[in-house]
Amino acid sequence: MRSEQTPGLDRIRDALSFVSPDNRDTWVKMGMAVKSEVSESGFDLWNEWSQSAASYSARDARDVWKSIRANGKVTAGTLFLEARLSGWRDGGASRKPAPEDIAKRHRIVAEQAANDGADIARERAETAEKAAAIMKAATAANPDQPYLVRKGVTPVLTLREIDADTAAAILGYAPKSGGKLLNGRLLVVPVKQEDRLSTLELIDGDGRKAALAGRGTKGGGYWATERLSEGDGLTMLIGEGVATLLSAREATGHPGIAALSAGNLPAVAKAMRARYPSAKIVILADLVKATSEPDRHARETAQIVGGLLAIPDFGETRPDGATDFNDLSRRSGTDAVRRCIDGAKRVEAPDNLPRAILTCAANIKPEAVTWLWPGWLAAGKLAILAGAPGTGKTTLALSFAATLTSEGAWPDGSRAEVGEALIWSAEDGIADTLVPRLAAMGADRSRIHFIDGALDDDGRKRPFDPATDVQQLAAAIKNNDQPPRLLVVDPIVSAVAGDAHKSNETRRALQPLVDLAAQYGIAVVGITHFSKGTAGRDTTERVTGSVAFGALARIVLATAKMPDDQGGGRVVVRAKSNLGPDNGGFRYDLRQVEVAGSALTASAVLWGEGVEGNARDILAEAEARDDDGQKTATDEAADLLRDFLRAGTRKAANVKREATAAGISDPTLRLARQRLGIRPEKRGYSGGWWWGLPSEGALGPEDAHPFETAPSRETAPSTGSLIDYETF
């Protein structure tokens, strides 16, 4: 604890009340400041302040507080500076931010989230491209690679090596670790997120490690010792480092997955459990040097995925610095490693912990999904409506409200069962924009309410904040005679007060809305944008912010403008549904319509015919041309590939040579290849790579029906068991 200059708890509490705990970095920093000044006695104060965050977790707060060192470098001065920036003044002259200031901050956060999403998507694409270039330039890792020799392990086919200078030339910068340059022959470890190469871990002979620059490229990423089989009986080893997994694989013969950090273990293990639900998963623990106990991340991960925990056993006296299975292998041999892994056990929860509540499935009565619009909008569930600007997402959501309140017909001809609708919008005026549009589309406005604000502790009206006021909204709904059947939240990113790009924060922030929907049987439609520069990717991944937006929603709808040669107008498609079909869509257009009984005109939705196909293909057709209707560079590249490969497969080198001569860049050629469903094929160990159209006479975007599903990389025939380094 600091000396007599330690500020009083009341002064700290007063200053903290001006700081928002919703940003995790700020939240942790304030915890460090409090603990530095008043030691353990400050937990209750900091925890009380933390509870005002939308993403508050009592367990997270306890864990973070325990991890903070007392007498750290972050002091109360940092806390008071942060408070002053939010209006706090020492000595009682403080002025809390006005409601309009809070609303403005949330708008700025939402805008920043959209911009950050575009930047992160661009960085991820650039990093993946550089990673692929290094993989291509690298050679197979040799047994005498310095790091492998240092660790006493042998290479596997998924490892490569490259000279540090060559890697630096490709990257445009020299990779560093701890401020020191990596040098010599670097081990190249491909890191994948899901099934895509996202980045690399480079390791030199001294054990220095560096991932490629680029945000969002390593979280949840992993390295696999080999391709994993899909059959029953799979045993999978998951641990932290490359050397650990190589030692464990050599000792047991089981495939290994390296999470590359302790904190990344849970995400990787959960992803593997989802992909291989019947696999036997063994988590390889590292020991904590100070205590010789298994690292808590490994223990918790084993519990989360229902796996076994293997702990390296060094005997009664653990050698200094020995913590993992590679250390055990080098000191005691592979037999010792195998015995520990064979003896892995389940991790039992302590008896004093709260227990989960289990309900037998036989005691649960099956219920059918209740639909507002069958197959498209489900009662009690969250749906996301996403798309590029200018596609009329808000007007489209208003059309849902108009159809519901007027017992109108949905686009597929089914009749709506009448219900109430509730709307919150931070982007459009109620009187001059939203109400005229509803009137133009024939809504029964007596059945529609707008969320027009909330009351503060003093009973004064302030702007409604979906990040903090969902409980107030629930109270208002409870007191209403007729709960709404539809709730529109525009934009949905405003419901996240913290970092909308962090999955855990986004899930916690959206949970109150999800609970509200389930409690009252409300179909919640959250409106959002696509991140910039994401055309061609999986539709749910294009939603701005964290992937949790698309993951938590039971239904994801996407919108796009159609090019003139496809009939113009717009299209809404079903990109995801956990409750029914997840394909198909409807054309629609926006028209200015006179509002009955006034001199006003307003936008209205005019529905068109249904379309078939999956969302990714439909949107690819819609976005295949520039706004002026001209062919894009990708279109030109697709034309070249179609013509060049129509007669049969060709060597990839010859295809690329032809494209270069036509002025087509490698990234553009790759996009065209993916659009046409071309998957490179390796012919033997020395036969090189070959490209071919997925089927004889395959048609491109100009030849095929616009909404037929084109062959994709996922449905292309297998090329065998060879590692596909070109697309790894």
Summary of the structure (lengths in Angstrom):
residues: 728
radius of gyration: 28.6
end to end distance: 52.8
largest distance: 88.9
contacts: 2322
relative contact order: 0.07
helix: 37%
strand: 19%
